[in-house]
């Protein structure tokens, strides 16, 4: 039971983020995910077209 009391004591010390901080952090994660998805999509499109072009040039 001592462990349970210690857990409760530590839990009381936790400083939870405010709603504004949560919204801000979540917004950054969503925006960065969209940006990274677009970036990787464009890179993949360019790389695949370049690879197709190289294969067709060298008779593959």
PDB file of N, CA, C and O in Angstrom:
ATOM      1  N   UNK A   1       0.813  -1.200   0.000  1.00  0.00           N
ATOM      2  CA  UNK A   1       0.000   0.000   0.000  1.00  0.00           C
ATOM      3  C   UNK A   1       0.856   1.262   0.000  1.00  0.00           C
ATOM      4  O   UNK A   1       0.396   2.333  -0.396  1.00  0.00           O
ATOM      5  N   UNK A   2       2.078   1.132   0.438  1.00  0.00           N
ATOM      6  CA  UNK A   2       2.981   2.269   0.454  1.00  0.00           C
ATOM      7  C   UNK A   2       3.239   2.764  -0.979  1.00  0.00           C
ATOM      8  O   UNK A   2       3.341   3.964  -1.236  1.00  0.00           O
ATOM      9  N   UNK A   3       3.339   1.813  -1.879  1.00  0.00           N
ATOM     10  CA  UNK A   3       3.588   2.188  -3.265  1.00  0.00           C
ATOM     11  C   UNK A   3       2.416   2.989  -3.830  1.00  0.00           C
ATOM     12  O   UNK A   3       2.616   3.950  -4.574  1.00  0.00           O
ATOM     13  N   UNK A   4       1.214   2.598  -3.481  1.00  0.00           N
ATOM     14  CA  UNK A   4       0.026   3.302  -3.949  1.00  0.00           C
ATOM     15  C   UNK A   4       0.004   4.746  -3.439  1.00  0.00           C
ATOM     16  O   UNK A   4      -0.375   5.657  -4.176  1.00  0.00           O
ATOM     17  N   UNK A   5       0.400   4.953  -2.208  1.00  0.00           N
ATOM     18  CA  UNK A   5       0.475   6.302  -1.653  1.00  0.00           C
ATOM     19  C   UNK A   5       1.531   7.119  -2.380  1.00  0.00           C
ATOM     20  O   UNK A   5       1.326   8.300  -2.661  1.00  0.00           O
ATOM     21  N   UNK A   6       2.662   6.489  -2.686  1.00  0.00           N
ATOM     22  CA  UNK A   6       3.727   7.180  -3.419  1.00  0.00           C
ATOM     23  C   UNK A   6       3.265   7.575  -4.821  1.00  0.00           C
ATOM     24  O   UNK A   6       3.561   8.671  -5.298  1.00  0.00           O
ATOM     25  N   UNK A   7       2.550   6.685  -5.459  1.00  0.00           N
ATOM     26  CA  UNK A   7       2.034   6.978  -6.801  1.00  0.00           C
ATOM     27  C   UNK A   7       1.068   8.160  -6.742  1.00  0.00           C
ATOM     28  O   UNK A   7       1.140   9.061  -7.578  1.00  0.00           O
ATOM     29  N   UNK A   8       0.184   8.160  -5.780  1.00  0.00           N
ATOM     30  CA  UNK A   8      -0.761   9.270  -5.636  1.00  0.00           C
ATOM     31  C   UNK A   8      -0.034  10.585  -5.361  1.00  0.00           C
ATOM     32  O   UNK A   8      -0.412  11.630  -5.891  1.00  0.00           O
ATOM     33  N   UNK A   9       1.003  10.530  -4.538  1.00  0.00           N
ATOM     34  CA  UNK A   9       1.768  11.739  -4.223  1.00  0.00           C
ATOM     35  C   UNK A   9       2.463  12.283  -5.470  1.00  0.00           C
ATOM     36  O   UNK A   9       2.472  13.491  -5.706  1.00  0.00           O
ATOM     37  N   UNK A  10       3.040  11.391  -6.259  1.00  0.00           N
ATOM     38  CA  UNK A  10       3.701  11.822  -7.489  1.00  0.00           C
ATOM     39  C   UNK A  10       2.685  12.332  -8.507  1.00  0.00           C
ATOM     40  O   UNK A  10       2.948  13.303  -9.217  1.00  0.00           O
ATOM     41  N   UNK A  11       1.545  11.689  -8.577  1.00  0.00           N
ATOM     42  CA  UNK A  11       0.487  12.091  -9.495  1.00  0.00           C
ATOM     43  C   UNK A  11      -0.009  13.502  -9.173  1.00  0.00           C
ATOM     44  O   UNK A  11      -0.372  14.260 -10.073  1.00  0.00           O
ATOM     45  N   UNK A  12      -0.020  13.841  -7.909  1.00  0.00           N
ATOM     46  CA  UNK A  12      -0.462  15.172  -7.494  1.00  0.00           C
ATOM     47  C   UNK A  12       0.545  16.242  -7.911  1.00  0.00           C
ATOM     48  O   UNK A  12       0.179  17.409  -8.053  1.00  0.00           O
ATOM     49  N   UNK A  13       1.796  15.864  -8.108  1.00  0.00           N
ATOM     50  CA  UNK A  13       2.838  16.814  -8.498  1.00  0.00           C
ATOM     51  C   UNK A  13       2.834  17.105 -10.003  1.00  0.00           C
ATOM     52  O   UNK A  13       3.477  18.053 -10.453  1.00  0.00           O
ATOM     53  N   UNK A  14       2.128  16.309 -10.760  1.00  0.00           N
ATOM     54  CA  UNK A  14       2.128  16.467 -12.211  1.00  0.00           C
ATOM     55  C   UNK A  14       1.498  17.802 -12.582  1.00  0.00           C
ATOM     56  O   UNK A  14       0.436  18.170 -12.081  1.00  0.00           O
ATOM     57  N   UNK A  15       2.175  18.515 -13.467  1.00  0.00           N
ATOM     58  CA  UNK A  15       1.656  19.795 -13.935  1.00  0.00           C
ATOM     59  C   UNK A  15       1.105  19.574 -15.349  1.00  0.00           C
ATOM     60  O   UNK A  15       1.857  19.506 -16.322  1.00  0.00           O
ATOM     61  N   UNK A  16      -0.208  19.467 -15.436  1.00  0.00           N
ATOM     62  CA  UNK A  16      -0.858  19.171 -16.702  1.00  0.00           C
ATOM     63  C   UNK A  16      -0.863  20.417 -17.586  1.00  0.00           C
ATOM     64  O   UNK A  16      -1.003  21.532 -17.083  1.00  0.00           O
ATOM     65  N   UNK A  17      -0.710  20.234 -18.910  1.00  0.00           N
ATOM     66  CA  UNK A  17      -0.734  21.399 -19.805  1.00  0.00           C
ATOM     67  C   UNK A  17      -2.122  22.012 -19.888  1.00  0.00           C
ATOM     68  O   UNK A  17      -3.134  21.338 -19.697  1.00  0.00           O
ATOM     69  N   UNK A  18      -2.144  23.283 -20.173  1.00  0.00           N
ATOM     70  CA  UNK A  18      -3.420  23.990 -20.312  1.00  0.00           C
ATOM     71  C   UNK A  18      -4.013  23.697 -21.684  1.00  0.00           C
ATOM     72  O   UNK A  18      -3.324  23.230 -22.591  1.00  0.00           O
ATOM     73  N   UNK A  19      -5.293  23.980 -21.812  1.00  0.00           N
ATOM     74  CA  UNK A  19      -6.006  23.691 -23.061  1.00  0.00           C
ATOM     75  C   UNK A  19      -5.357  24.418 -24.240  1.00  0.00           C
ATOM     76  O   UNK A  19      -5.240  23.854 -25.328  1.00  0.00           O
ATOM     77  N   UNK A  20      -4.939  25.656 -24.029  1.00  0.00           N
ATOM     78  CA  UNK A  20      -4.315  26.440 -25.091  1.00  0.00           C
ATOM     79  C   UNK A  20      -3.005  25.788 -25.560  1.00  0.00           C
ATOM     80  O   UNK A  20      -2.718  25.766 -26.757  1.00  0.00           O
ATOM     81  N   UNK A  21      -2.227  25.267 -24.632  1.00  0.00           N
ATOM     82  CA  UNK A  21      -0.974  24.602 -24.980  1.00  0.00           C
ATOM     83  C   UNK A  21      -1.220  23.328 -25.767  1.00  0.00           C
ATOM     84  O   UNK A  21      -0.489  23.025 -26.710  1.00  0.00           O
ATOM     85  N   UNK A  22      -2.245  22.585 -25.384  1.00  0.00           N
ATOM     86  CA  UNK A  22      -2.581  21.345 -26.078  1.00  0.00           C
ATOM     87  C   UNK A  22      -3.013  21.641 -27.510  1.00  0.00           C
ATOM     88  O   UNK A  22      -2.598  20.956 -28.445  1.00  0.00           O
ATOM     89  N   UNK A  23      -3.849  22.667 -27.677  1.00  0.00           N
ATOM     90  CA  UNK A  23      -4.321  23.035 -29.014  1.00  0.00           C
ATOM     91  C   UNK A  23      -3.150  23.496 -29.874  1.00  0.00           C
ATOM     92  O   UNK A  23      -3.063  23.137 -31.048  1.00  0.00           O
ATOM     93  N   UNK A  24      -2.266  24.276 -29.307  1.00  0.00           N
ATOM     94  CA  UNK A  24      -1.102  24.768 -30.048  1.00  0.00           C
ATOM     95  C   UNK A  24      -0.199  23.619 -30.486  1.00  0.00           C
ATOM     96  O   UNK A  24       0.206  23.554 -31.646  1.00  0.00           O
ATOM     97  N   UNK A  25       0.113  22.726 -29.576  1.00  0.00           N
ATOM     98  CA  UNK A  25       0.988  21.601 -29.906  1.00  0.00           C
ATOM     99  C   UNK A  25       0.343  20.680 -30.936  1.00  0.00           C
ATOM    100  O   UNK A  25       1.016  20.199 -31.848  1.00  0.00           O
ATOM    101  N   UNK A  26      -0.948  20.436 -30.797  1.00  0.00           N
ATOM    102  CA  UNK A  26      -1.662  19.583 -31.739  1.00  0.00           C
ATOM    103  C   UNK A  26      -1.690  20.224 -33.122  1.00  0.00           C
ATOM    104  O   UNK A  26      -1.535  19.533 -34.129  1.00  0.00           O
ATOM    105  N   UNK A  27      -1.886  21.531 -33.176  1.00  0.00           N
ATOM    106  CA  UNK A  27      -1.892  22.243 -34.456  1.00  0.00           C
ATOM    107  C   UNK A  27      -0.545  22.114 -35.162  1.00  0.00           C
ATOM    108  O   UNK A  27      -0.491  21.894 -36.372  1.00  0.00           O
ATOM    109  N   UNK A  28       0.540  22.252 -34.404  1.00  0.00           N
ATOM    110  CA  UNK A  28       1.871  22.098 -34.993  1.00  0.00           C
ATOM    111  C   UNK A  28       2.077  20.691 -35.540  1.00  0.00           C
ATOM    112  O   UNK A  28       2.634  20.522 -36.625  1.00  0.00           O
ATOM    113  N   UNK A  29       1.639  19.699 -34.810  1.00  0.00           N
ATOM    114  CA  UNK A  29       1.798  18.318 -35.263  1.00  0.00           C
ATOM    115  C   UNK A  29       1.013  18.082 -36.549  1.00  0.00           C
ATOM    116  O   UNK A  29       1.518  17.462 -37.484  1.00  0.00           O
ATOM    117  N   UNK A  30      -0.216  18.575 -36.594  1.00  0.00           N
ATOM    118  CA  UNK A  30      -1.043  18.395 -37.797  1.00  0.00           C
ATOM    119  C   UNK A  30      -0.423  19.128 -38.987  1.00  0.00           C
ATOM    120  O   UNK A  30      -0.317  18.561 -40.074  1.00  0.00           O
ATOM    121  N   UNK A  31      -0.014  20.378 -38.792  1.00  0.00           N
ATOM    122  CA  UNK A  31       0.589  21.145 -39.887  1.00  0.00           C
ATOM    123  C   UNK A  31       1.885  20.511 -40.389  1.00  0.00           C
ATOM    124  O   UNK A  31       2.107  20.422 -41.597  1.00  0.00           O
ATOM    125  N   UNK A  32       2.727  20.078 -39.479  1.00  0.00           N
ATOM    126  CA  UNK A  32       3.983  19.452 -39.891  1.00  0.00           C
ATOM    127  C   UNK A  32       3.733  18.118 -40.590  1.00  0.00           C
ATOM    128  O   UNK A  32       4.466  17.765 -41.514  1.00  0.00           O
ATOM    129  N   UNK A  33       2.723  17.380 -40.172  1.00  0.00           N
ATOM    130  CA  UNK A  33       2.384  16.115 -40.830  1.00  0.00           C
ATOM    131  C   UNK A  33       1.904  16.372 -42.257  1.00  0.00           C
ATOM    132  O   UNK A  33       2.281  15.649 -43.179  1.00  0.00           O
ATOM    133  N   UNK A  34       1.078  17.394 -42.439  1.00  0.00           N
ATOM    134  CA  UNK A  34       0.607  17.736 -43.785  1.00  0.00           C
ATOM    135  C   UNK A  34       1.787  18.180 -44.653  1.00  0.00           C
ATOM    136  O   UNK A  34       1.923  17.734 -45.792  1.00  0.00           O
ATOM    137  N   UNK A  35       2.627  19.045 -44.122  1.00  0.00           N
ATOM    138  CA  UNK A  35       3.792  19.527 -44.865  1.00  0.00           C
ATOM    139  C   UNK A  35       4.708  18.368 -45.259  1.00  0.00           C
ATOM    140  O   UNK A  35       5.141  18.278 -46.407  1.00  0.00           O
ATOM    141  N   UNK A  36       4.996  17.500 -44.323  1.00  0.00           N
ATOM    142  CA  UNK A  36       5.877  16.371 -44.601  1.00  0.00           C
ATOM    143  C   UNK A  36       5.249  15.419 -45.606  1.00  0.00           C
ATOM    144  O   UNK A  36       5.949  14.876 -46.461  1.00  0.00           O
ATOM    145  N   UNK A  37       3.951  15.209 -45.517  1.00  0.00           N
ATOM    146  CA  UNK A  37       3.260  14.353 -46.474  1.00  0.00           C
ATOM    147  C   UNK A  37       3.339  14.912 -47.884  1.00  0.00           C
ATOM    148  O   UNK A  37       3.596  14.172 -48.834  1.00  0.00           O
ATOM    149  N   UNK A  38       3.117  16.226 -48.028  1.00  0.00           N
ATOM    150  CA  UNK A  38       3.221  16.862 -49.345  1.00  0.00           C
ATOM    151  C   UNK A  38       4.660  16.782 -49.863  1.00  0.00           C
ATOM    152  O   UNK A  38       4.888  16.453 -51.027  1.00  0.00           O
ATOM    153  N   UNK A  39       5.612  17.081 -49.005  1.00  0.00           N
ATOM    154  CA  UNK A  39       7.031  17.039 -49.389  1.00  0.00           C
ATOM    155  C   UNK A  39       7.433  15.644 -49.866  1.00  0.00           C
ATOM    156  O   UNK A  39       8.055  15.501 -50.918  1.00  0.00           O
ATOM    157  N   UNK A  40       7.081  14.631 -49.102  1.00  0.00           N
ATOM    158  CA  UNK A  40       7.439  13.261 -49.481  1.00  0.00           C
ATOM    159  C   UNK A  40       6.688  12.813 -50.731  1.00  0.00           C
ATOM    160  O   UNK A  40       7.236  12.073 -51.548  1.00  0.00           O
ATOM    161  N   UNK A  41       5.446  13.250 -50.887  1.00  0.00           N
ATOM    162  CA  UNK A  41       4.686  12.909 -52.086  1.00  0.00           C
ATOM    163  C   UNK A  41       5.314  13.485 -53.341  1.00  0.00           C
ATOM    164  O   UNK A  41       5.428  12.797 -54.355  1.00  0.00           O
ATOM    165  N   UNK A  42       5.724  14.750 -53.277  1.00  0.00           N
ATOM    166  CA  UNK A  42       6.378  15.391 -54.422  1.00  0.00           C
ATOM    167  C   UNK A  42       7.716  14.721 -54.702  1.00  0.00           C
ATOM    168  O   UNK A  42       8.047  14.461 -55.859  1.00  0.00           O
ATOM    169  N   UNK A  43       8.485  14.441 -53.662  1.00  0.00           N
ATOM    170  CA  UNK A  43       9.775  13.766 -53.836  1.00  0.00           C
ATOM    171  C   UNK A  43       9.580  12.394 -54.471  1.00  0.00           C
ATOM    172  O   UNK A  43      10.347  12.013 -55.355  1.00  0.00           O
ATOM    173  N   UNK A  44       8.580  11.654 -54.042  1.00  0.00           N
ATOM    174  CA  UNK A  44       8.306  10.335 -54.592  1.00  0.00           C
ATOM    175  C   UNK A  44       7.906  10.434 -56.062  1.00  0.00           C
ATOM    176  O   UNK A  44       8.347   9.626 -56.879  1.00  0.00           O
ATOM    177  N   UNK A  45       7.084  11.409 -56.401  1.00  0.00           N
ATOM    178  CA  UNK A  45       6.660  11.603 -57.786  1.00  0.00           C
ATOM    179  C   UNK A  45       7.858  11.911 -58.681  1.00  0.00           C
ATOM    180  O   UNK A  45       7.997  11.324 -59.754  1.00  0.00           O
ATOM    181  N   UNK A  46       8.716  12.822 -58.249  1.00  0.00           N
ATOM    182  CA  UNK A  46       9.903  13.183 -59.028  1.00  0.00           C
ATOM    183  C   UNK A  46      10.847  11.993 -59.147  1.00  0.00           C
ATOM    184  O   UNK A  46      11.357  11.716 -60.233  1.00  0.00           O
ATOM    185  N   UNK A  47      11.084  11.291 -58.053  1.00  0.00           N
ATOM    186  CA  UNK A  47      11.999  10.155 -58.074  1.00  0.00           C
ATOM    187  C   UNK A  47      11.482   9.038 -58.977  1.00  0.00           C
ATOM    188  O   UNK A  47      12.260   8.435 -59.717  1.00  0.00           O
ATOM    189  N   UNK A  48      10.187   8.755 -58.929  1.00  0.00           N
ATOM    190  CA  UNK A  48       9.651   7.677 -59.762  1.00  0.00           C
ATOM    191  C   UNK A  48       9.707   8.041 -61.244  1.00  0.00           C
ATOM    192  O   UNK A  48      10.017   7.187 -62.074  1.00  0.00           O
ATOM    193  N   UNK A  49       9.416   9.283 -61.586  1.00  0.00           N
ATOM    194  CA  UNK A  49       9.521   9.709 -62.992  1.00  0.00           C
ATOM    195  C   UNK A  49      10.962   9.704 -63.473  1.00  0.00           C
ATOM    196  O   UNK A  49      11.239   9.319 -64.609  1.00  0.00           O
ATOM    197  N   UNK A  50      11.868  10.125 -62.625  1.00  0.00           N
ATOM    198  CA  UNK A  50      13.287  10.101 -62.976  1.00  0.00           C
ATOM    199  C   UNK A  50      13.766   8.665 -63.188  1.00  0.00           C
ATOM    200  O   UNK A  50      14.525   8.389 -64.117  1.00  0.00           O
ATOM    201  N   UNK A  51      13.329   7.771 -62.340  1.00  0.00           N
ATOM    202  CA  UNK A  51      13.716   6.370 -62.466  1.00  0.00           C
ATOM    203  C   UNK A  51      13.152   5.754 -63.747  1.00  0.00           C
ATOM    204  O   UNK A  51      13.850   5.014 -64.440  1.00  0.00           O
ATOM    205  N   UNK A  52      11.893   6.058 -64.061  1.00  0.00           N
ATOM    206  CA  UNK A  52      11.297   5.568 -65.312  1.00  0.00           C
ATOM    207  C   UNK A  52      12.066   6.097 -66.522  1.00  0.00           C
ATOM    208  O   UNK A  52      12.297   5.368 -67.486  1.00  0.00           O
ATOM    209  N   UNK A  53      12.458   7.367 -66.465  1.00  0.00           N
ATOM    210  CA  UNK A  53      13.201   7.964 -67.558  1.00  0.00           C
ATOM    211  C   UNK A  53      14.570   7.292 -67.717  1.00  0.00           C
ATOM    212  O   UNK A  53      14.994   7.026 -68.842  1.00  0.00           O
ATOM    213  N   UNK A  54      15.249   7.020 -66.634  1.00  0.00           N
ATOM    214  CA  UNK A  54      16.555   6.360 -66.698  1.00  0.00           C
ATOM    215  C   UNK A  54      16.430   4.938 -67.217  1.00  0.00           C
ATOM    216  O   UNK A  54      17.270   4.484 -67.994  1.00  0.00           O
ATOM    217  N   UNK A  55      15.390   4.232 -66.796  1.00  0.00           N
ATOM    218  CA  UNK A  55      15.195   2.867 -67.268  1.00  0.00           C
ATOM    219  C   UNK A  55      14.905   2.849 -68.763  1.00  0.00           C
ATOM    220  O   UNK A  55      15.400   1.984 -69.486  1.00  0.00           O
ATOM    221  N   UNK A  56      14.108   3.798 -69.223  1.00  0.00           N
ATOM    222  CA  UNK A  56      13.794   3.828 -70.663  1.00  0.00           C
ATOM    223  C   UNK A  56      15.009   4.254 -71.487  1.00  0.00           C
ATOM    224  O   UNK A  56      15.151   3.823 -72.631  1.00  0.00           O
ATOM    225  N   UNK A  57      15.888   5.093 -70.928  1.00  0.00           N
ATOM    226  CA  UNK A  57      17.098   5.508 -71.648  1.00  0.00           C
ATOM    227  C   UNK A  57      18.094   4.372 -71.820  1.00  0.00           C
ATOM    228  O   UNK A  57      18.754   4.267 -72.854  1.00  0.00           O
ATOM    229  N   UNK A  58      18.197   3.534 -70.818  1.00  0.00           N
ATOM    230  CA  UNK A  58      19.194   2.463 -70.854  1.00  0.00           C
ATOM    231  C   UNK A  58      18.599   1.115 -71.240  1.00  0.00           C
ATOM    232  O   UNK A  58      19.200   0.071 -70.988  1.00  0.00           O
ATOM    233  N   UNK A  59      17.427   1.140 -71.847  1.00  0.00           N
ATOM    234  CA  UNK A  59      16.831  -0.071 -72.416  1.00  0.00           C
ATOM    235  C   UNK A  59      16.406  -1.119 -71.411  1.00  0.00           C
ATOM    236  O   UNK A  59      16.655  -2.308 -71.610  1.00  0.00           O
ATOM    237  N   UNK A  60      15.776  -0.701 -70.348  1.00  0.00           N
ATOM    238  CA  UNK A  60      15.389  -1.653 -69.318  1.00  0.00           C
ATOM    239  C   UNK A  60      14.063  -2.226 -69.453  1.00  0.00           C
ATOM    240  O   UNK A  60      13.655  -3.040 -68.624  1.00  0.00           O
TER     241      UNK A  60
END
